Amino acid sequence: MFKQLMIASGTLMLAACGPVQTDSEVYQDGLVYCSEGNPEIFNPQLVTSGTTVDATSAQLYDRLLDYDAKQQQFVPALARGWQAFDQGRRYRFNLRENVQFHDTDWFTPTRTFNADDVLFSFQRWLNQQHVYHQVNGGRYPFFRSSGLIKLIEKVEKIDDYTVDFHLVQSDSSFLANLATDFAVILSAEYAQQLIAEGNPEQIDRLPVGTGPFEFEMFRKDFVIRYSAHEGYWREQPEIKTLVYVITPNANKRMLKLLTGECDVIPYPLVNELSQLDQDAKIQVGSSVSPNVSFWAFNTQHPPFDNVVVRRALAHAINRPAIIQTIYDGNARLATGMLPETSWAYSPVQQTYPYDPAKARELLAEAGFPNGFSMDIWAMPVQRAYNPNAHRMAELIQSDLAQVGVQANIVSYEWNTFRQRLVNGEHDSVLIGWVADNADPDNFFRPTLSCAAARSGNNRAQWCNPEFDQLLVDAITESDLDQRKHLYQAIEDFVMQQAPLVPIANSLRFQAHRDDIEGVELPPYGGINFRYARRVTDAPL
């Protein structure tokens, strides 16, 4: 059906002899997912975008280990087992044998997965001198912001199916970070082939993994197509074709679901959930998602470098009203970075209650009795933690006007938006975080540490050495009660410094046609289609 794939202007484009697979073909043995946006690239190591993670991690790749949220424990994946030595400063992973990589039009593997692939996948982002380190940007924001780049001293091959990780110090979040959607395993053999061909950048654009689906094509703003990996080492996926139809507009996604053009959609409009529930052909699913939406201030831009200004703005916005309007009651007011789902969460009084008089008082104290002008950047896509950032920005804009602050709302196409954020061009931004694992550290180091500021993942561009030391104390502490106490201190520090204002912890929603089953909406990580199937005897 498709003659070839080619690279054009840095974006994968399709040279096709015909249309995308017909509806009858897709609906017979496949699934159509209407995605909210384009992936930035096809390797989640390079970004932290949920849109990219949803399109890549669980579909194309595997990790050394997974996290079973129901059992609340780590389970084997490409590593069939592991052991800790030297008081948690060395981990040995015993690798699974006979795991096949994807066999595609651009790569035919001559061997199965082994230790060389683990070394390549980790050394690429660990070693700045690695031949692939700078390929396609070389930022690796999750690994930098989570501290893994500094934590892992070296990765050592013991034999073809045994690998040791040597750590600088024990770290209670190490295994949790390896179980995230970012710690995927690539093919070292494919990487070598691309170097020989002079096209190393294709490793992240024409991806090869060991996951349940193989990449076929991507046409920006239109479609991504995958096919089932026939040699998959786990249970074979039942759907043979997986198609992502790029549909940024939430109303259009809803219509496509209702008309049957989409089988599954993310982020249905919360004010229309009851309407969907009334349609016998539509099923609405929800999960308690460990997430937080927040309003982050760029502390490198005056006047947001002044903590008094940040506190004033925190008091200026009516967060309970925002939650009622934006989430239609399907979210809780966030009292800190940690949601109630975290074992380290502690109930606290509402931080920075809505108080315009207090906001004006603090602005005058900071030298702005007549206010000032600023920008609020609003995401152009829906996320689990914020279904409508632009509308939220309008509400905040109205609140700020009451205290003399004039706000301009800014947005861009999603990938441009994220790149400009990394460059620190914003005054403030409405964004958020979905936990990648169950460790509370995941809510702080990737979003507020100095390393996260350097990687561009810290949207507040805030770096405080005292705060960083608290983070280190928390991850090196093994006693859970002591760790919980430390995370309470960390939450207090964030509240006092106010680099951002937590807004909401939201439920995560997904809607699908009633003849689709098994689409995973895990609490941690992106969507997973490995167990998806079409039920042939679904009611008409």
C-alpha positions, 0 to 999 in steps of 0.5 A: 500500500505504501511505497516508501517513507522519507524525511522532509524538513525534519518531519516524517512524511509519507510517499504513498501510492494510495489512501490510508487503509480503508475504513472497512480494513481498519474496523475489521481487525484494527482500532482508530484512536483520535489523538489530541496532537502530534508527537514531537518525535518517536523516542520518549527519551527526548521529551516529557510530552504526554502526547509523545508518550501516548504515541510511542512508549507502550506501543513501540517499546519495552523497559527493563521493568514495569510497575503493576499499579494493582499489586503496587510492585515492580514486575519483570519486563525485558529484565526477568529479574534483578538484585540490589547489592552494596547497600543499594549502590549496585543493581544487577539485571538478568535479561530476558532471552529471545526477544525480537526487535521490529523487522521493518522496511528500513531495518532487519535485525540479525540478532535478538535483544541483549545487553548491548541494547541496554548499554546503548539505550542508557549510555546514549543519554548518560555519556555526553561523548557518546556518538548519539548523545547530541542526535536530535537535540540531546536534552533528555529532560526526564533523565536530567530533571529526575537526577538519573544522569548524575545518579548512575555512575556507569552501566556495565555488561557482565555477559550478553544477558547480565547488566550491572548499574553502579550508582553514586549513592543509594536512591529510593526512586531508582527502580521507579524511574526505570519503570517510567515510559522514558526508560525505553530500550532501543536497538544498538544494531539499528543505531550502528546501521544508521551511523554507517548510512550517515543517518543517525537522526532516523533512530528517533524518527523511523523507530525500532523497538521490541514493543507490541506494535511496529511503526509504519508511517506518520503524516503530521497533523493527519495520521500515525499508523502502526501494525502488530508486531508478529514476533512480540515476546509477550502475548500477541496484540489482538488488533492488527492495525492501530491508527492515530488520527490527529484531532486537536479539537475536542468537539471534533473528537467527540463527533468522530466518536459518536459517528464511529470514525474513532474507536477511542478518544482521550480527554472528552469534554467534561461538561458532556460526559453525561451526554456520552453516558446516555449513548448506548454505543459509547462507554466512558471510563475514568481513573484516579490519575495522580496528577496536578495542574499548576500555574508556573511563574518564570522566576527568571523574568522580573517581576516574577523573581520577587517572591512577594509578587508571586504570593500576591498572584497566588492570592489573586485567583479564585481556584475553587471557582476555576475548578468548578468551571473548568472541571465541572466538579471532576477535580479536587482543589490541589493543596500542594504538588502531591495529590491525595493518591500519594502515600506521602500526601498529608492533609493541609489547609488551603494554601493561598486562599482567594483574597484580592485585598491581600493580593493588592496589599502584597503588590503594593509591598512589592512596589506595584501599587498600580499592578503591571502587565504580563503574559499567561501561556495556555496549552493548545491541547487537552491533558488529564490535568487540564481539559481547557487551559485557554478557558482557565487562562480567561478566568485567571485574566479576569481575576487579575484585572480585579487587582490591577494586573493586565494579563495577555493570553498566549498560545502556539501550536503544541510542539512550538509551545513546548519548545518556546517553554524550554527556551524560557520565553514565557512569563507564566504558563498553565501546565501540569504534571502526570506522575510517571511512577508511584514515588513522590519524588516524581512530583518534585525533581522533574518539575522543580529541581535545579536539574529540571531548570537546566533541562527546561522541564522546570517551567518556573525556571526556579533553582534553590540549592536548599530545596534541592538538598531537601530532595536529596535527603528524601530520596536517600532516606529509606524509612517511609515515615521519615520520607513522608515527614521530609515531603511535608517539609518540601511541600511547605518550601514550595508553598512559601516560595510560590514558584508555582500555584497548584490548582487541581488534581483531576480525574482522567477520562477516556471514551470508547465505542462499546465494541472495544475492550481492553484499552488500558488507562493506567494511573502511571504513564501513557495509554496502552493498546497491547490488550485492546480488542474488538468485540464482534458480538457487541450490541448494535 
